[in-house]
Amino acid sequence: MDEHADRATVTPLVIPEIVRLPGEIDIANADQVRTGLCAAAQPGVAVVIADMTATQFCDSCGVRSLLVAHDAADRAGAELRLVIPSAAVTRM
């Protein structure tokens, strides 16, 4: 009988990188949002959380920044997760 058979499999704890986004994301700050999210998706990071709890407005430039950040996270082997409580931002 295998002496290791009774050992439980241990999954390492994943500590996400959290990036808090501003109240409004538009052409004026979309590049900063993109840069911050892409920088968080470093090798070794499994999850990047875009904390949009304060975000009440996000235009198409902001959406583009999120898409670019998603691609950067994917290339780094990470997930980009969005926290969006605002119904208006969720619709966008």
C-alpha positions, 0 to 999 in steps of 0.5 A: 500500500502506498504510504502517500495515498492518505495525504491530502492534495494541497493547493497553493493560496492565490493572492490576487493583485488588486487595482482600484479604478477611479470613479470615471474612466474615459479618454482622459484617464483610460491610458493610466487605467490600462497601464496600471492593469497591465503592470499588475499582470506580471509573471507569477500573478495568477489573478488581477482584480479590477476593483470598479466599486467606485466606478460610476462611468466608463466610456468606450476608451475605458472598455478598450483599456479593459480589453487590452488588460485582459489580453495582457493578463492572458499572455501572462497566464493570469485571469482578469476579474472585474468587480462591478457593482454599478448597473450603469457600468455593467450595461456598458 
